[in-house]
Amino acid sequence: MARRELAAAASRYTSRKIRGRGAGDQTWQQRTYDMYHQVPEVRFAASWIGNAMSGARLYAGRRADDGTIEQAPDEHRASEIVAQIAGGPDGQAKMLGAFGKHLTVPGEGWIVVRPNDQVLSPYSPEDGHDWRVLSVREVRQQQGKLIAEIEGEEVPIPEGDPDTMDPDGPVAIRVWDPDPERAIEADSPVRSSLELLEELLLLNAAVKAIARSRITGRGLLLVPKGTRFPSNQQQGEEDDLIEVFMTIAETAIRDPESAAATVPILLELPADTISDFKHVTFESEFDELALKLRDEAVRRFATGLEIPAEILLGLGDVNHWGAWALTSEAIRLGIEPKLGTVAYALTQQWLRPILESEGDPDWHRWLVWYDTSPLRVRTNRSETALQAFDRGVISAEALRRETGFDDSDAPDEEEQQERNGNQGNEGQDGSGEETPPPAPDLPVDESEAEPDTLPAAAAVGQDQAAGLLAAADGLIWNALTTAGEKLRKTPACPRSERARARDVESARLHTLLSVQTEQVEQWRLLDGAWSRAPEIAARYGLDSDCLTASLDDYARELIAAGVEHEYRLVPSLLTACVGGES
């Protein structure tokens, strides 16, 4: 049954028309590949983007009326089709990684799909498809057909046509980043840097020549003819200076790492032409300038990429939060657009044609989409997620997401019941009575409903409850805002990162910066934050010290744990105070 569905899906696929391609000059793509092989910075940038893209996850989604993407259920036909792309997650990771390089260097690549019952690839199921990602140098147009070079063999691929397409023939999908001037042609960040990279090759050659040139590196030693000095062999005899230096030079040849390798070339001149020893070097101002120009060329290439320049130049002067911020920016500006390009091609030329041919009325709403959350996991955020989950402020789904897992890793119902049973046995003491679990550090409200009242034991009237909750929430938010503004001026946020930190809302900045519990007091982050607490307490008949202490402890816990404030927790904070306890 699975094979019949796959064959029908492939037989109804219509490939992208390739007429008009090649009208422009595409020789620059050959030059970009030359730069990839000759310039290590180009290779690093392309490999970094490819490795990052390979960590993303493809899934079937449906575009909602508000424009958001909703993931399709696992049992939906769209999910089945996407799951079969490139043979599954492993093949999809390799496919996306290859396109990271193709879209960065020549700006274009091809996907060739063939029924595996004909190809018999050992890497794909026999009733599935063989997926190959090819470069522009492996695909050429010839007499109305595409000729793809796969493992050294030429495979003809006819241009797809809904009326005459061979149901068992291979199909090809061209994926490219369109040039803004002529959309049928490709564009890439390396293309705009070709002249700069040519300059960098020349500078590399100049530096290499300087390093190899002995006459440039050591210079000449001018010696007056007939210069002699006492010999160590026999008293009263003198050795020729040239013989001494030649002995040193021979040592340098035998052992290039010896100190003798640094001697200059000797030139003996008549004594009447020079009065003393002279060391002449042939170094020019360009020697030092070449090194500076090379560094400048690398820096300019880094700024021309679609990822932050620090990714290529190094993150040595950036702290852990700055590194995360740069990586996040690289994912948003450099990785996700390329993932969108691949996803768009798979949507238009694979998923939707299959769904349309199978009669799905919403075929135009389903699409191949990507998830980059596995790329955004940070060690400190994972630890924070674990703490937040233990305190009941995030869900199990959020915990899996922030620690790099997905819903498929969640325990099934049987396993969950077994765990609950084990936990119940562990929670009993020797007398057989259940030991209550320790109270969490943060107050937890089990209700997910929007809080509008205090607990029933509250001393204030229900009419005043909403006002008290709003006032307490405002105090907490203002306190976190005050702490965030101060955090920007502390060592937790280096000067190099403060410009980026200004783009983050002050009340949420503590979720991005690492702050220890003792540093809240050390940096006086909450000083003056509760100046209005006595007024609020008097208004609702609460104990001022109790209210201030409850809110202050809560805010300190949030800052140290890196957890965002939630309004639903406010009623639990006020329970002790409205009950008259201090």
ZIVENZI-V844562 format. One record per residue. SS is DSSP state (~ for helix, > for strand, _ for the rest). D_LAST is the distance of its C-alpha to the last C-alpha in Angstrom with 1 decimal. Layout:
ss & d_last
SS & D_LAST
SS & D_LAST
//
This chain:
ss & d_last
_ & 70.2
~ & 68.1
~ & 71.3
~ & 72.7
~ & 69.6
~ & 69.7
~ & 73.4
~ & 73.0
~ & 70.1
~ & 72.2
~ & 75.3
_ & 73.6
_ & 72.2
_ & 73.7
_ & 73.6
_ & 73.0
_ & 76.2
_ & 77.3
_ & 80.0
_ & 79.7
_ & 78.0
_ & 79.9
_ & 81.3
_ & 79.4
_ & 79.6
_ & 77.4
~ & 78.9
~ & 75.7
~ & 74.0
~ & 76.4
~ & 75.4
~ & 71.7
~ & 72.4
~ & 74.5
~ & 71.5
~ & 69.3
~ & 71.6
~ & 72.4
_ & 69.2
~ & 66.3
~ & 63.7
~ & 64.9
~ & 64.7
~ & 61.2
~ & 59.9
~ & 61.6
~ & 60.5
~ & 56.8
~ & 56.8
~ & 58.7
~ & 56.3
~ & 53.3
~ & 54.9
~ & 55.8
_ & 52.0
_ & 51.5
> & 51.8
> & 54.1
> & 53.3
> & 54.6
> & 52.6
> & 53.1
> & 52.5
_ & 50.4
_ & 51.1
_ & 48.4
_ & 50.0
_ & 47.6
> & 49.0
> & 48.0
> & 49.0
_ & 51.7
_ & 51.2
_ & 52.8
_ & 55.4
_ & 56.6
~ & 60.0
~ & 58.7
~ & 56.5
~ & 59.4
~ & 61.6
~ & 59.1
~ & 58.4
~ & 62.2
~ & 62.5
~ & 63.8
~ & 63.6
_ & 59.8
~ & 56.8
~ & 58.8
~ & 61.7
~ & 59.5
~ & 57.8
~ & 61.3
~ & 62.4
~ & 59.5
~ & 59.8
~ & 63.5
~ & 62.9
~ & 60.5
~ & 63.5
~ & 66.0
~ & 63.9
~ & 63.2
_ & 66.8
_ & 69.4
_ & 66.9
> & 68.5
> & 68.9
> & 70.3
> & 69.2
> & 72.1
> & 71.6
> & 74.3
> & 74.6
~ & 74.3
~ & 77.0
~ & 79.4
~ & 77.7
_ & 76.7
_ & 74.0
_ & 72.5
_ & 69.1
_ & 68.8
_ & 69.2
_ & 72.8
_ & 71.8
_ & 69.6
> & 70.2
> & 70.9
> & 68.8
> & 69.9
> & 68.6
> & 71.5
_ & 71.9
~ & 74.2
~ & 76.8
~ & 76.9
> & 77.6
> & 80.6
> & 82.3
> & 85.8
_ & 88.1
_ & 85.4
> & 83.5
> & 80.7
> & 81.7
> & 78.8
> & 79.3
> & 77.4
_ & 77.9
_ & 81.2
> & 82.6
> & 83.2
> & 81.7
> & 82.9
> & 80.3
> & 81.9
_ & 80.1
_ & 78.3
_ & 79.6
_ & 78.3
_ & 81.9
_ & 83.6
_ & 80.8
_ & 81.7
_ & 79.2
_ & 79.4
_ & 79.5
_ & 76.9
> & 74.7
> & 73.2
> & 70.3
> & 70.3
> & 66.9
> & 66.8
_ & 64.8
> & 67.0
_ & 68.5
_ & 67.4
_ & 71.1
_ & 72.7
_ & 70.3
_ & 72.8
_ & 72.7
> & 69.9
_ & 67.8
_ & 65.7
_ & 63.8
_ & 66.5
~ & 69.2
~ & 68.1
~ & 68.0
~ & 71.4
~ & 73.2
~ & 70.3
~ & 70.5
~ & 74.3
~ & 73.7
~ & 71.3
~ & 74.0
~ & 76.4
~ & 74.0
~ & 73.4
~ & 77.2
~ & 77.5
~ & 74.9
~ & 76.6
~ & 80.0
~ & 78.7
~ & 77.3
~ & 80.6
_ & 83.0
~ & 84.1
~ & 86.1
~ & 83.2
~ & 80.7
~ & 83.0
_ & 85.6
> & 89.0
> & 90.0
> & 93.2
> & 95.3
> & 98.5
_ & 101.4
_ & 102.7
_ & 99.5
> & 99.5
> & 97.7
> & 98.4
_ & 98.3
_ & 96.4
_ & 99.1
_ & 102.1
_ & 102.3
_ & 104.2
_ & 103.9
> & 101.8
> & 100.1
> & 100.0
~ & 96.6
~ & 96.8
~ & 97.3
~ & 94.2
~ & 92.0
~ & 93.6
~ & 92.6
~ & 89.0
~ & 89.2
~ & 90.6
~ & 87.7
~ & 85.3
~ & 87.0
~ & 86.8
_ & 83.2
_ & 81.4
_ & 78.2
_ & 80.0
~ & 79.9
~ & 83.6
~ & 82.5
~ & 81.4
_ & 84.9
_ & 86.4
> & 89.9
> & 92.7
> & 95.4
> & 98.3
> & 99.9
_ & 102.9
_ & 102.1
_ & 103.5
_ & 101.0
_ & 97.8
_ & 97.4
_ & 94.3
_ & 92.0
> & 90.0
> & 87.2
> & 87.3
_ & 84.5
_ & 84.6
_ & 80.9
_ & 80.3
~ & 77.4
~ & 77.0
~ & 76.0
~ & 72.6
~ & 72.4
~ & 72.8
~ & 69.7
~ & 67.7
~ & 69.2
~ & 68.4
~ & 64.7
~ & 64.8
~ & 66.5
~ & 63.9
~ & 61.1
~ & 62.8
~ & 63.2
~ & 59.5
~ & 58.6
_ & 61.1
_ & 59.3
_ & 56.9
_ & 54.1
_ & 52.4
~ & 54.8
~ & 52.4
~ & 53.0
~ & 56.6
~ & 56.3
_ & 53.5
_ & 49.8
_ & 49.9
_ & 48.0
_ & 45.3
_ & 42.0
~ & 40.7
~ & 38.9
~ & 42.0
~ & 44.2
~ & 42.2
~ & 42.4
~ & 46.1
~ & 46.7
~ & 44.8
~ & 47.0
~ & 50.1
~ & 49.2
~ & 48.7
~ & 51.7
~ & 54.1
~ & 53.5
~ & 52.4
~ & 55.3
~ & 57.8
~ & 56.1
~ & 56.4
~ & 60.1
~ & 60.7
~ & 58.7
~ & 60.6
~ & 63.9
~ & 62.9
~ & 61.7
~ & 64.8
~ & 67.4
~ & 66.1
~ & 63.3
~ & 64.2
~ & 68.0
~ & 67.3
~ & 65.0
~ & 67.4
~ & 70.3
_ & 68.5
_ & 67.9
_ & 64.1
_ & 63.6
_ & 60.5
_ & 62.2
_ & 61.7
_ & 57.9
> & 57.5
> & 57.4
> & 57.0
> & 53.7
> & 51.9
> & 48.4
_ & 47.5
~ & 44.1
~ & 45.5
~ & 46.5
_ & 43.0
_ & 41.1
_ & 39.5
~ & 38.4
~ & 35.0
~ & 34.5
~ & 35.5
~ & 33.0
~ & 30.3
~ & 31.5
~ & 31.2
~ & 27.6
~ & 26.8
~ & 28.7
~ & 26.8
_ & 23.5
_ & 25.1
_ & 25.4
_ & 29.2
_ & 32.0
~ & 34.5
~ & 37.2
~ & 35.3
~ & 34.9
~ & 38.6
~ & 39.5
~ & 37.6
_ & 39.0
_ & 42.5
_ & 43.1
_ & 44.0
~ & 43.7
~ & 46.8
~ & 44.9
_ & 42.4
_ & 42.9
_ & 44.9
~ & 43.8
~ & 45.4
~ & 43.9
~ & 40.4
~ & 40.8
~ & 42.1
~ & 39.1
~ & 36.7
~ & 38.7
~ & 38.5
~ & 34.8
~ & 34.5
~ & 36.6
~ & 34.6
_ & 31.4
> & 32.8
_ & 32.8
_ & 35.8
_ & 35.3
_ & 35.6
_ & 32.1
> & 30.3
_ & 27.6
_ & 24.7
_ & 24.5
_ & 21.8
_ & 19.0
_ & 19.9
_ & 18.3
_ & 17.9
_ & 16.5
_ & 19.7
_ & 20.8
_ & 24.1
_ & 25.4
_ & 27.8
_ & 27.9
_ & 26.8
_ & 23.2
_ & 23.4
_ & 20.8
_ & 17.3
_ & 17.1
_ & 18.5
_ & 15.3
_ & 14.1
_ & 13.7
_ & 15.8
_ & 19.5
~ & 21.4
~ & 23.3
~ & 20.4
~ & 19.0
~ & 21.7
~ & 21.0
~ & 17.3
~ & 18.3
~ & 21.1
~ & 19.1
~ & 16.6
~ & 19.7
~ & 21.4
~ & 18.8
~ & 19.0
~ & 22.8
~ & 23.1
~ & 21.2
~ & 23.5
~ & 26.4
~ & 25.6
~ & 25.3
~ & 28.6
~ & 30.5
~ & 29.6
~ & 30.5
_ & 34.0
_ & 34.6
_ & 33.4
_ & 35.6
_ & 34.1
_ & 36.3
_ & 39.8
~ & 41.8
~ & 44.3
~ & 41.6
~ & 39.9
~ & 42.4
~ & 41.5
~ & 37.8
_ & 38.2
_ & 39.3
_ & 35.9
_ & 33.1
~ & 30.6
~ & 27.6
~ & 29.4
~ & 31.1
~ & 28.6
~ & 30.0
_ & 33.4
_ & 32.6
_ & 31.6
_ & 28.5
_ & 27.2
~ & 23.5
~ & 24.2
~ & 26.3
~ & 23.4
~ & 22.4
~ & 26.1
_ & 27.2
_ & 24.2
_ & 24.1
_ & 20.7
_ & 21.2
_ & 20.9
_ & 19.8
_ & 16.6
_ & 18.3
_ & 18.0
~ & 14.3
~ & 13.6
~ & 16.6
~ & 15.5
~ & 12.1
~ & 14.2
~ & 16.8
_ & 14.9
_ & 12.7
_ & 9.3
_ & 6.6
~ & 8.6
~ & 7.0
~ & 4.7
~ & 8.2
~ & 10.2
~ & 9.0
~ & 9.5
~ & 12.8
~ & 13.9
~ & 13.7
~ & 15.5
~ & 18.1
~ & 18.8
~ & 19.5
~ & 21.8
~ & 23.7
~ & 24.3
~ & 25.4
_ & 27.5
_ & 26.2
_ & 26.2
_ & 23.3
_ & 23.6
~ & 22.5
~ & 22.3
~ & 19.2
~ & 17.0
~ & 16.1
~ & 14.7
~ & 12.5
~ & 10.9
~ & 10.8
~ & 7.3
~ & 6.3
~ & 9.4
_ & 8.9
_ & 6.6
_ & 3.7
_ & 0.0
//
